[in-house]
Amino acid sequence: MTDLGDLTDRSVLITGAGRGLGRATADALASAGAIVHLADIDFERVKAAESELISSGLRAHAHQLDVADEASVVATIEAIAPPLWGLVNNAALADAVGGQSFWEIDRGTWDDLLGVNLTGTWLVSKHVAPIMMAQGAGRIVNLASDSALYGSPRLSHYIASKGGVMALTRAMARELGPHGITVNSVAPGLVVTESTEDVPADRHQLYADNRALGRTQQPADVTGVIHFLLCDAASYLTGTTQVVDGGFVMA
């Protein structure tokens, strides 16, 4: 019987893979047999991650990537030899982005965050899609956030970007479905990673008080769902947003 969780010899590109959820995703997928391409604007981080995975007997390749720069996106994708089975659009500006009401955010901050979180997701997908269409198969997973469903205050630019990712996911799923490619998004809650260290204590408490499941959310809670969406078992699932937050937002 085929193990539907097996990703042996399947090549997957993960953006924002230098740390946090992106790095945890790379670890999980490599452990499932995938050939992982770790891409991040911080090349030293992904090179270190590449070395650690290879030393564990896993297959990994590091790439420097600025998802907001189309030339960088093109160069990275050209460096990856087809076939490319999966893409995980994880790169995002998330560190210390909250605290201001929407009328207090300056235009440059707004544009920078949307440029990475939403435009970056589109740019990488735009240049990966032709490879997958030529193959007649592929999986794309976009990282959204449950904050876009909850409407967290003092986070409007981040919420707008992640709500846009959910909408983009549905549009991409419609257009890529005829080519045998699925596109889904995952909307995590407040995961314990480096990017949430600066989240205010009151927001941590809000999640703690209102999750249906009492424990804190760990990266493995999310990477398991990403893994599933890349597998054969999820071949008939597309255009969805999988909310993974312990029942904080029940969508």
C-alpha positions in Angstrom: 0.0 0.0 0.0 1.3 3.4 -1.0 2.1 5.8 1.9 0.1 8.9 0.9 2.3 10.9 3.2 5.5 10.0 1.4 7.2 12.8 -0.6 10.2 10.8 -1.7 12.1 12.4 -4.6 9.6 15.2 -4.9 11.1 18.7 -5.1 9.6 21.4 -3.0 10.5 25.1 -2.9 9.9 26.8 0.5 10.2 30.6 0.8 11.2 32.2 4.0 12.8 29.0 5.0 15.7 30.4 7.1 13.9 30.3 10.4 10.6 29.8 12.2 7.7 28.1 10.5 9.5 28.1 7.1 12.5 26.2 8.6 10.2 23.8 10.5 8.4 23.1 7.2 11.7 22.4 5.4 12.7 20.0 8.2 9.3 18.2 8.1 9.2 17.8 4.3 12.8 16.7 4.0 12.2 14.1 6.7 9.3 12.8 4.5 11.7 12.3 1.6 11.3 15.5 -0.3 14.2 17.4 -1.9 13.8 20.8 -0.3 14.8 24.1 -1.7 15.2 26.5 1.1 14.9 30.1 0.0 15.3 33.2 2.1 16.6 36.8 1.9 19.1 35.8 4.6 21.4 33.5 2.7 23.5 32.7 5.8 20.5 31.2 7.6 19.5 29.0 4.7 23.0 27.8 4.1 23.2 26.8 7.8 19.9 25.0 7.5 21.1 23.3 4.3 24.2 22.1 6.1 22.2 20.7 9.0 19.8 18.9 6.9 22.5 17.3 4.7 24.4 16.3 7.8 21.3 14.4 8.9 21.2 12.5 5.6 18.5 14.6 4.0 18.4 16.4 0.7 18.4 20.2 0.7 19.5 23.2 -1.4 19.9 26.8 -0.2 18.9 29.8 -2.3 19.0 33.5 -1.6 15.7 35.0 -2.5 13.9 38.3 -2.2 10.3 37.5 -3.0 9.5 41.2 -3.6 12.2 41.5 -6.3 11.1 39.8 -9.6 14.6 39.4 -10.9 15.6 37.6 -7.7 12.5 35.3 -8.0 13.4 34.5 -11.6 17.0 33.7 -10.8 16.1 31.4 -7.9 13.5 29.5 -9.9 15.9 29.1 -12.9 18.5 27.6 -10.5 16.0 24.8 -9.6 16.0 22.0 -12.2 12.5 20.7 -13.0 10.5 18.9 -12.1 9.2 21.0 -9.2 6.4 19.3 -7.4 5.5 21.8 -4.7 5.7 25.4 -3.6 5.2 26.7 -0.1 4.8 30.4 -0.1 5.8 31.1 3.5 8.0 34.3 3.3 6.4 37.2 5.1 7.1 40.3 7.1 5.7 39.4 10.5 8.2 40.5 13.2 6.9 43.4 15.3 4.4 44.5 12.7 1.5 45.3 15.1 0.7 48.2 17.4 -0.5 50.9 15.1 -4.1 51.7 14.1 -4.7 51.7 10.4 -4.7 55.5 10.2 -1.3 55.6 11.9 0.6 53.3 9.4 2.7 55.3 6.9 2.5 54.5 3.2 6.0 53.1 3.0 5.4 50.6 5.8 2.1 49.5 4.1 3.7 49.1 0.7 6.7 47.2 2.1 4.6 44.7 4.0 2.1 44.1 1.1 5.1 43.9 -1.3 6.5 40.9 0.5 3.4 39.1 2.0 1.0 39.4 -1.0 2.9 40.6 -4.1 5.8 38.2 -3.2 3.3 35.3 -3.0 2.0 36.2 -6.4 5.5 36.7 -8.0 6.9 33.4 -6.9 3.7 31.6 -7.9 3.7 33.4 -11.3 7.1 32.0 -12.2 6.6 28.6 -10.7 3.2 28.0 -12.4 4.6 27.5 -16.0 6.9 24.7 -14.7 4.0 22.9 -13.0 1.7 23.4 -16.0 4.3 21.8 -18.3 4.4 18.9 -15.9 0.6 18.6 -15.7 0.8 18.4 -11.9 1.8 20.3 -8.8 0.9 21.6 -5.4 1.0 25.2 -4.1 0.4 26.0 -0.5 0.2 29.7 0.5 0.6 30.8 4.1 -2.2 33.1 5.3 -3.2 33.9 8.9 -6.2 33.5 11.1 -5.8 37.1 12.0 -7.4 38.0 8.6 -10.5 36.1 9.7 -10.6 37.4 13.3 -9.8 41.0 12.3 -7.1 41.6 14.9 -6.8 45.3 15.9 -3.7 47.3 15.2 -2.6 44.9 12.5 -4.5 46.2 9.4 -1.6 46.0 6.9 -0.7 42.4 7.9 -4.4 41.4 7.9 -5.0 43.0 4.4 -2.0 41.1 3.1 -3.1 37.7 4.5 -6.7 38.2 3.5 -5.4 39.0 0.0 -3.4 35.7 0.1 -6.7 33.8 0.8 -8.4 35.5 -2.1 -5.4 35.0 -4.4 -5.4 31.3 -3.5 -9.0 30.9 -4.8 -8.2 32.7 -8.0 -5.1 30.6 -8.6 -7.0 27.4 -7.9 -9.6 28.2 -10.5 -6.9 29.0 -13.1 -4.5 26.1 -12.3 -7.1 23.4 -11.7 -7.4 22.4 -15.4 -3.6 21.9 -15.4 -3.7 19.3 -12.5 -2.4 21.8 -10.0 -4.0 22.3 -6.6 -3.7 25.6 -4.6 -4.6 25.9 -1.0 -3.8 28.2 1.9 -3.1 27.5 5.5 -4.1 30.1 8.1 -2.2 29.5 11.4 -2.9 31.1 14.7 -0.3 32.4 17.1 2.5 29.8 16.6 5.4 29.8 19.0 8.4 30.8 16.8 10.9 33.6 16.6 8.4 35.8 14.7 6.0 35.8 17.6 8.4 36.7 20.3 7.6 40.4 20.0 3.8 39.9 19.9 2.3 41.8 22.9 1.4 39.7 26.0 -2.3 40.7 25.7 -2.5 39.1 22.3 -0.9 35.9 23.6 -3.4 35.9 26.4 -6.3 36.5 24.0 -5.4 33.3 22.2 -4.8 31.4 25.4 -8.3 32.4 26.7 -10.2 31.7 23.5 -8.7 28.6 21.9 -10.9 25.5 22.0 -7.7 23.6 22.6 -5.9 24.9 25.6 -2.3 24.3 24.7 0.0 26.7 22.8 0.4 26.2 19.1 3.6 24.7 17.9 5.2 24.7 14.4 4.4 21.0 14.0 0.7 21.7 14.2 1.0 23.7 11.0 3.7 21.7 9.1 1.6 18.6 9.4 -1.2 20.3 7.4 1.2 21.7 4.9 2.7 18.2 4.4 -0.8 16.8 3.9 -1.7 19.4 1.2 1.4 18.5 -0.7 0.6 14.7 -0.7 -1.5 12.5 -3.0 -4.1 12.3 -0.3 -5.0 15.9 -0.9 -5.3 15.6 -4.7 -9.0 16.6 -4.7 -8.6 19.5 -2.3 -8.1 23.0 -3.9 -9.1 26.6 -3.3 -9.5 26.1 0.4 -8.2 27.9 3.5 -7.3 25.4 6.2 -7.5 27.3 9.6 -5.1 25.8 12.0 -5.3 27.6 15.3 -6.7 25.2 17.9 -10.3 26.5 17.5 -9.6 30.2 18.1 -11.4 31.2 14.9 -13.9 28.6 13.7 -14.4 29.3 10.0 
